[in-house]
């Protein structure tokens, strides 16, 4: 089961996240999500546990637990939604509408 953990302190590392969940069973992976540009934590992460019963127990017991003075939120992760690809809006004229285009009239 994939578990979403939010409201983490910005000093929490992957290994810390793994340690929080280790008492509940096997951890396949534990990953803090970081900003692409700065490399700093975004304050949330994911833990993967192969045993659903152990994962549900961890969720029930760790949700609202205090970590570094913050009440963390722990829940089953939802599947990632497919989002449309982002367009490059470097030029307003490339969109075919909106904005002023002197060649349009």
C-alpha positions in Angstrom: 0.0 0.0 0.0 1.2 3.5 -0.8 0.9 5.9 2.1 0.9 9.7 1.9 2.4 11.6 4.8 2.0 15.4 5.0 2.8 18.3 7.3 6.4 17.0 7.8 9.1 19.3 9.1 11.5 20.4 6.5 14.4 18.6 8.2 12.8 15.2 7.9 14.8 12.9 5.6 13.9 9.7 3.8 15.5 7.6 6.5 13.6 9.4 9.2 10.3 8.7 7.4 11.3 5.0 7.1 12.1 4.9 10.8 8.6 6.3 11.7 6.9 3.4 9.9 9.4 0.6 10.7 7.7 -0.6 13.9 4.6 -1.4 11.9 6.2 -3.8 9.4 8.3 -4.0 6.2 9.0 -0.8 4.3 9.5 -1.1 0.6 10.3 2.6 0.1 10.2 5.9 1.9 10.6 9.1 0.0 10.5 12.8 0.9 9.4 14.9 -2.0 11.8 17.7 -2.8 11.6 20.9 -4.9 13.2 20.3 -8.3 15.0 23.6 -8.3 16.2 23.9 -4.7 16.3 20.3 -3.6 14.6 21.3 -0.3 11.8 19.2 1.2 8.3 20.2 0.2 6.9 18.9 3.5 5.4 15.7 2.4 6.4 12.2 1.3 5.3 8.7 0.5 5.9 5.3 2.2 5.3 2.0 0.5 4.4 -1.0 2.6 3.7 -4.4 1.0 1.4 -5.7 3.9 -1.9 -3.8 3.7 -2.9 -4.7 7.2 0.3 -3.4 8.6 -0.1 -0.2 6.5 -3.6 0.4 7.8 -2.4 0.0 11.4 0.4 2.4 10.7 -2.0 4.9 9.2 -4.4 4.6 12.1 -1.7 5.1 14.7 0.5 7.7 13.1 -2.2 10.0 11.8 -2.0 13.2 13.9 1.2 12.0 15.6 3.6 14.8 16.7 6.9 14.8 14.7 9.3 17.7 15.3 6.5 19.7 16.9 4.0 19.2 14.0 0.9 17.0 13.8 1.5 14.9 10.7 -1.3 13.7 8.4 -1.1 10.1 7.3 -3.5 8.5 4.8 -3.7 6.0 2.0 -2.3 7.7 -1.1 -4.7 8.3 -4.0 -3.6 7.3 -7.5 -1.9 10.1 -9.4 -4.3 11.8 -11.7 -3.5 12.1 -15.4 -3.1 15.8 -16.1 -2.9 17.3 -19.6 0.6 18.1 -20.7 1.6 21.7 -19.9 1.9 23.9 -22.9 4.8 26.3 -23.4 3.3 29.8 -23.4 6.5 31.6 -24.3 4.7 33.5 -27.0 1.1 34.7 -26.8 0.7 34.4 -30.5 1.4 30.7 -30.5 -1.9 30.0 -28.7 -4.1 30.9 -31.7 -6.3 33.2 -29.7 -6.4 35.8 -26.9 -4.0 38.6 -26.8 -3.2 40.9 -29.7 -1.9 39.4 -32.9 -1.3 42.0 -35.7 -1.3 39.3 -38.3 -4.7 38.1 -37.3 -6.7 41.1 -38.7 
